[in-house]
Amino acid sequence: MLCSWQKKDTRNIGGRANALIAAIRDTPDTKEDVYRALDAWAAFQLDFPLLAVKRALRIMQQGGEWKRVLQVCKWMLARGQGRTFGTYDLMMDAMAAMGRHAELDGTWERIMGRHLDTVPRATFARVMSLYAQQGRPLKVLEVYGSMLELGVKLDEGMVMQVHKALTGIGATQRAEALLQEHRSVLTSTQADKGAVDSRMVAK
């Protein structure tokens, strides 16, 4: 069961986030050193400072500090906190950015193994997009297969990623059949875009 902290201390979130970043900025990259620094930062907080951690993660993500992002996420999970799909999505983003394909694959397998019936479509979309960006069509199709088994519907972007993956492995007939199967999704998306364009022109 995924969980999140109910108590939210909003006092000086920005300052505490900056203090977290400073605490690990010059820390050696070993797990023990990073976790020790993070534990020291959190030691005097009454509740686990989840909002400050999230703010720090966002700052480090924007700065491309993916290694630190991954370390902080792992530390948070090791302390029994932040077990949300948002955390897992961010971890997989970091792994992909650092080229840690095997670790990304393992993380996705663990997510599917532990939370099979509750994985949201947004997380399927995230990992499918990462695999597509890496040029790994077979992994894209694995994600697609899992979605089929669980009855998770594709959106337009996912349809096109699966289509590209099928085309990439030479399954052109199956790729075209996919477009026909999801014609309503593609048509409705185009209609929505047309409506938005019409409103923009009207203004």
TILOZA-610663 format. One record per residue (C-alpha): residue number from 1; x, y, z; residue in one letter. Coordinates in pm, 1 decimal. Example, Ala and Ser with C-alpha at 12.3 -4.5 7.8 and 13.67 -1.06 7.14 Angstrom:
<rs>
k = 1 px = 1230.0 py = -450.0 pz = 780.0 r = a
k = 2 px = 1367.0 py = -106.0 pz = 714.0 r = s
</rs>
This chain:
<rs>
k = 1 px = 0.0 py = 0.0 pz = 0.0 r = m
k = 2 px = 136.2 py = 338.0 pz = -102.4 r = l
k = 3 px = 127.2 py = 604.2 pz = 164.8 r = c
k = 4 px = 198.6 py = 972.6 pz = 216.3 r = s
k = 5 px = 240.1 py = 1191.8 pz = 522.4 r = w
k = 6 px = -82.5 py = 1343.3 pz = 648.8 r = q
k = 7 px = 75.7 py = 1619.4 pz = 857.7 r = k
k = 8 px = 207.5 py = 1907.9 pz = 653.7 r = k
k = 9 px = 435.0 py = 2158.4 pz = 822.3 r = d
k = 10 px = 453.4 py = 2453.6 pz = 584.6 r = t
k = 11 px = 694.1 py = 2661.9 pz = 791.1 r = r
k = 12 px = 1004.0 py = 2778.6 pz = 603.0 r = n
k = 13 px = 981.8 py = 2506.5 pz = 339.4 r = i
k = 14 px = 1213.2 py = 2692.1 pz = 102.7 r = g
k = 15 px = 1479.6 py = 2741.5 pz = 367.7 r = g
k = 16 px = 1472.2 py = 2379.0 pz = 472.3 r = r
k = 17 px = 1485.7 py = 2265.1 pz = 110.4 r = a
k = 18 px = 1793.0 py = 2479.8 pz = 50.5 r = n
k = 19 px = 1947.2 py = 2342.0 pz = 370.1 r = a
k = 20 px = 1896.6 py = 1986.8 pz = 242.1 r = l
k = 21 px = 2067.6 py = 2070.2 pz = -86.1 r = i
k = 22 px = 2355.5 py = 2236.4 pz = 98.6 r = a
k = 23 px = 2388.9 py = 1938.3 pz = 333.5 r = a
k = 24 px = 2468.8 py = 1699.6 pz = 48.3 r = i
k = 25 px = 2632.8 py = 1937.4 pz = -199.5 r = r
k = 26 px = 2991.1 py = 1850.1 pz = -105.6 r = d
k = 27 px = 2918.6 py = 1510.3 pz = 48.5 r = t
k = 28 px = 3100.3 py = 1210.0 pz = -101.9 r = p
k = 29 px = 2880.5 py = 1000.3 pz = -329.9 r = d
k = 30 px = 2878.4 py = 691.0 pz = -111.2 r = t
k = 31 px = 2538.4 py = 578.4 pz = 13.6 r = k
k = 32 px = 2653.0 py = 586.6 pz = 375.1 r = e
k = 33 px = 2782.1 py = 945.3 pz = 357.4 r = d
k = 34 px = 2476.5 py = 1078.9 pz = 176.0 r = v
k = 35 px = 2231.1 py = 904.7 pz = 408.2 r = y
k = 36 px = 2424.2 py = 1025.8 pz = 713.8 r = r
k = 37 px = 2406.3 py = 1384.9 pz = 590.6 r = a
k = 38 px = 2035.8 py = 1355.7 pz = 515.7 r = l
k = 39 px = 1962.8 py = 1192.5 pz = 850.5 r = d
k = 40 px = 2144.6 py = 1477.4 pz = 1025.2 r = a
k = 41 px = 1940.5 py = 1731.4 pz = 827.7 r = w
k = 42 px = 1611.6 py = 1563.2 pz = 925.8 r = a
k = 43 px = 1708.7 py = 1477.1 pz = 1284.7 r = a
k = 44 px = 1556.4 py = 1780.2 pz = 1456.2 r = f
k = 45 px = 1230.2 py = 1788.0 pz = 1259.2 r = q
k = 46 px = 915.8 py = 1697.3 pz = 1456.6 r = l
k = 47 px = 763.6 py = 1520.1 pz = 1155.9 r = d
k = 48 px = 928.4 py = 1389.8 pz = 842.8 r = f
k = 49 px = 978.8 py = 1709.0 pz = 634.3 r = p
k = 50 px = 814.5 py = 1575.6 pz = 319.0 r = l
k = 51 px = 724.3 py = 1913.3 pz = 169.8 r = l
k = 52 px = 1080.2 py = 2039.9 pz = 210.0 r = a
k = 53 px = 1215.1 py = 1721.0 pz = 49.7 r = v
k = 54 px = 976.1 py = 1762.8 pz = -243.7 r = k
k = 55 px = 1084.9 py = 2124.5 pz = -287.9 r = r
k = 56 px = 1451.7 py = 2023.5 pz = -278.3 r = a
k = 57 px = 1389.9 py = 1746.5 pz = -530.9 r = l
k = 58 px = 1218.2 py = 1990.6 pz = -764.9 r = r
k = 59 px = 1508.5 py = 2235.6 pz = -739.9 r = i
k = 60 px = 1765.8 py = 1962.5 pz = -805.2 r = m
k = 61 px = 1558.6 py = 1823.7 pz = -1091.8 r = q
k = 62 px = 1544.5 py = 2165.6 pz = -1256.3 r = q
k = 63 px = 1921.4 py = 2192.7 pz = -1213.5 r = g
k = 64 px = 1982.0 py = 1852.9 pz = -1372.3 r = g
k = 65 px = 2133.0 py = 1712.0 pz = -1051.9 r = e
k = 66 px = 1994.9 py = 1368.7 pz = -1127.7 r = w
k = 67 px = 2236.1 py = 1170.2 pz = -913.9 r = k
k = 68 px = 2140.4 py = 1367.7 pz = -604.1 r = r
k = 69 px = 1772.3 py = 1340.5 pz = -696.6 r = v
k = 70 px = 1801.7 py = 962.8 pz = -707.6 r = l
k = 71 px = 1997.7 py = 949.2 pz = -382.5 r = q
k = 72 px = 1741.6 py = 1159.9 pz = -196.6 r = v
k = 73 px = 1450.9 py = 954.0 pz = -333.8 r = c
k = 74 px = 1617.5 py = 630.0 pz = -226.2 r = k
k = 75 px = 1693.8 py = 771.6 pz = 118.9 r = w
k = 76 px = 1334.3 py = 883.5 pz = 159.1 r = m
k = 77 px = 1202.5 py = 538.5 pz = 65.2 r = l
k = 78 px = 1457.4 py = 371.5 pz = 293.5 r = a
k = 79 px = 1312.9 py = 576.8 pz = 579.5 r = r
k = 80 px = 963.7 py = 455.1 pz = 494.0 r = g
k = 81 px = 843.2 py = 785.9 pz = 350.5 r = q
k = 82 px = 727.4 py = 923.9 pz = 16.2 r = g
k = 83 px = 603.7 py = 594.8 pz = -123.5 r = r
k = 84 px = 401.3 py = 746.4 pz = -403.4 r = t
k = 85 px = 401.0 py = 688.3 pz = -776.6 r = f
k = 86 px = 529.8 py = 1043.1 pz = -814.2 r = g
k = 87 px = 845.7 py = 940.0 pz = -629.7 r = t
k = 88 px = 888.5 py = 632.4 pz = -847.1 r = y
k = 89 px = 831.0 py = 839.4 pz = -1162.2 r = d
k = 90 px = 1101.4 py = 1083.6 pz = -1054.6 r = l
k = 91 px = 1342.8 py = 800.6 pz = -975.3 r = m
k = 92 px = 1290.8 py = 649.7 pz = -1319.9 r = m
k = 93 px = 1343.4 py = 991.8 pz = -1479.1 r = d
k = 94 px = 1675.1 py = 1017.4 pz = -1294.4 r = a
k = 95 px = 1783.3 py = 668.2 pz = -1395.1 r = m
k = 96 px = 1699.1 py = 737.9 pz = -1758.1 r = a
k = 97 px = 1883.8 py = 1070.5 pz = -1752.0 r = a
k = 98 px = 2195.5 py = 896.8 pz = -1618.2 r = m
k = 99 px = 2172.0 py = 608.7 pz = -1865.8 r = g
k = 100 px = 2108.5 py = 350.3 pz = -1593.5 r = r
k = 101 px = 1894.1 py = 129.2 pz = -1812.7 r = h
k = 102 px = 1929.1 py = -188.7 pz = -1607.1 r = a
k = 103 px = 1834.6 py = -5.8 pz = -1287.0 r = e
k = 104 px = 1536.6 py = 153.5 pz = -1460.2 r = l
k = 105 px = 1422.3 py = -187.4 pz = -1582.9 r = d
k = 106 px = 1457.1 py = -336.2 pz = -1235.0 r = g
k = 107 px = 1266.1 py = -50.5 pz = -1073.2 r = t
k = 108 px = 981.4 py = -84.0 pz = -1321.3 r = w
k = 109 px = 966.0 py = -459.7 pz = -1264.2 r = e
k = 110 px = 945.8 py = -406.3 pz = -887.3 r = r
k = 111 px = 669.8 py = -148.3 pz = -927.3 r = i
k = 112 px = 470.1 py = -391.1 pz = -1140.0 r = m
k = 113 px = 536.3 py = -675.4 pz = -899.3 r = g
k = 114 px = 428.0 py = -484.9 pz = -588.6 r = r
k = 115 px = 156.2 py = -253.0 pz = -717.3 r = h
k = 116 px = 26.1 py = -432.4 pz = -1026.9 r = l
k = 117 px = -340.8 py = -342.9 pz = -982.9 r = d
k = 118 px = -288.9 py = 19.9 pz = -880.7 r = t
k = 119 px = -32.9 py = 156.0 pz = -1128.5 r = v
k = 120 px = -191.4 py = 471.2 pz = -1279.0 r = p
k = 121 px = -197.2 py = 538.4 pz = -1649.9 r = r
k = 122 px = 32.6 py = 837.2 pz = -1593.2 r = a
k = 123 px = 308.5 py = 605.3 pz = -1469.6 r = t
k = 124 px = 259.6 py = 369.2 pz = -1763.4 r = f
k = 125 px = 283.6 py = 673.2 pz = -1991.0 r = a
k = 126 px = 599.1 py = 791.8 pz = -1815.7 r = r
k = 127 px = 790.9 py = 465.2 pz = -1843.2 r = v
k = 128 px = 671.9 py = 405.1 pz = -2199.7 r = m
k = 129 px = 796.1 py = 751.3 pz = -2296.2 r = s
k = 130 px = 1134.4 py = 684.7 pz = -2132.6 r = l
k = 131 px = 1174.8 py = 359.4 pz = -2323.5 r = y
k = 132 px = 1070.1 py = 530.5 pz = -2647.0 r = a
k = 133 px = 1327.8 py = 805.8 pz = -2591.7 r = q
k = 134 px = 1593.2 py = 539.9 pz = -2534.3 r = q
k = 135 px = 1506.1 py = 372.7 pz = -2865.2 r = g
k = 136 px = 1401.0 py = 44.5 pz = -2700.6 r = r
k = 137 px = 1092.3 py = -69.1 pz = -2893.0 r = p
k = 138 px = 1069.0 py = -409.9 pz = -2726.8 r = l
k = 139 px = 1044.2 py = -246.5 pz = -2383.5 r = k
k = 140 px = 775.6 py = -11.3 pz = -2515.3 r = v
k = 141 px = 582.4 py = -316.1 pz = -2632.0 r = l
k = 142 px = 628.4 py = -486.7 pz = -2294.9 r = e
k = 143 px = 465.2 py = -188.8 pz = -2125.7 r = v
k = 144 px = 188.2 py = -196.6 pz = -2386.6 r = y
k = 145 px = 133.2 py = -566.7 pz = -2320.3 r = g
k = 146 px = 98.3 py = -503.2 pz = -1947.0 r = s
k = 147 px = -155.9 py = -230.5 pz = -2016.1 r = m
k = 148 px = -358.5 py = -465.8 pz = -2233.2 r = l
k = 149 px = -363.3 py = -729.7 pz = -1960.3 r = e
k = 150 px = -476.1 py = -476.7 pz = -1699.8 r = l
k = 151 px = -728.8 py = -302.3 pz = -1921.8 r = g
k = 152 px = -549.2 py = 33.3 pz = -1909.6 r = v
k = 153 px = -644.7 py = 248.3 pz = -2207.4 r = k
k = 154 px = -392.2 py = 424.6 pz = -2429.5 r = l
k = 155 px = -397.3 py = 796.3 pz = -2495.7 r = d
k = 156 px = -294.5 py = 944.6 pz = -2830.6 r = e
k = 157 px = 72.3 py = 981.4 pz = -2738.7 r = g
k = 158 px = 94.6 py = 621.5 pz = -2622.6 r = m
k = 159 px = -78.2 py = 495.9 pz = -2937.1 r = v
k = 160 px = 181.5 py = 670.8 pz = -3149.9 r = m
k = 161 px = 471.3 py = 539.4 pz = -2938.4 r = q
k = 162 px = 343.4 py = 182.3 pz = -2969.4 r = v
k = 163 px = 289.5 py = 236.5 pz = -3342.7 r = h
k = 164 px = 649.8 py = 353.5 pz = -3380.2 r = k
k = 165 px = 775.6 py = 57.0 pz = -3176.9 r = a
k = 166 px = 583.2 py = -191.3 pz = -3391.1 r = l
k = 167 px = 709.8 py = -23.7 pz = -3707.6 r = t
k = 168 px = 1062.5 py = -32.2 pz = -3566.9 r = g
k = 169 px = 1057.5 py = -410.9 pz = -3532.5 r = i
k = 170 px = 905.1 py = -458.4 pz = -3875.8 r = g
k = 171 px = 548.6 py = -534.0 pz = -3763.1 r = a
k = 172 px = 396.1 py = -282.2 pz = -4002.9 r = t
k = 173 px = 62.5 py = -460.0 pz = -4044.3 r = q
k = 174 px = 15.9 py = -477.1 pz = -3668.0 r = r
k = 175 px = 112.7 py = -110.3 pz = -3645.9 r = a
k = 176 px = -157.7 py = -10.5 pz = -3893.2 r = e
k = 177 px = -410.0 py = -233.9 pz = -3717.8 r = a
k = 178 px = -326.2 py = -53.0 pz = -3394.4 r = l
k = 179 px = -418.7 py = 281.0 pz = -3550.4 r = l
k = 180 px = -750.8 py = 136.9 pz = -3662.9 r = q
k = 181 px = -819.0 py = -9.6 pz = -3317.9 r = e
k = 182 px = -760.4 py = 328.5 pz = -3154.1 r = h
k = 183 px = -912.0 py = 543.7 pz = -3426.3 r = r
k = 184 px = -1164.4 py = 690.1 pz = -3181.0 r = s
k = 185 px = -883.8 py = 804.8 pz = -2948.9 r = v
k = 186 px = -696.3 py = 973.1 pz = -3231.8 r = l
k = 187 px = -1012.4 py = 1128.9 pz = -3375.7 r = t
k = 188 px = -1132.8 py = 1268.1 pz = -3042.2 r = s
k = 189 px = -790.5 py = 1418.6 pz = -2971.4 r = t
k = 190 px = -783.9 py = 1586.9 pz = -3310.8 r = q
k = 191 px = -1137.0 py = 1716.8 pz = -3251.8 r = a
k = 192 px = -1036.0 py = 1859.4 pz = -2914.8 r = d
k = 193 px = -737.0 py = 2032.3 pz = -3073.4 r = k
k = 194 px = -962.1 py = 2173.8 pz = -3344.0 r = g
k = 195 px = -1202.5 py = 2312.3 pz = -3084.3 r = a
k = 196 px = -917.7 py = 2479.7 pz = -2897.8 r = v
k = 197 px = -785.0 py = 2629.6 pz = -3221.5 r = d
k = 198 px = -1132.4 py = 2762.4 pz = -3304.2 r = s
k = 199 px = -1162.9 py = 2930.3 pz = -2965.8 r = r
k = 200 px = -819.5 py = 3087.2 pz = -3009.6 r = m
k = 201 px = -922.8 py = 3229.2 pz = -3348.8 r = v
k = 202 px = -1250.5 py = 3357.7 pz = -3205.6 r = a
k = 203 px = -1063.4 py = 3554.8 pz = -2942.0 r = k
</rs>
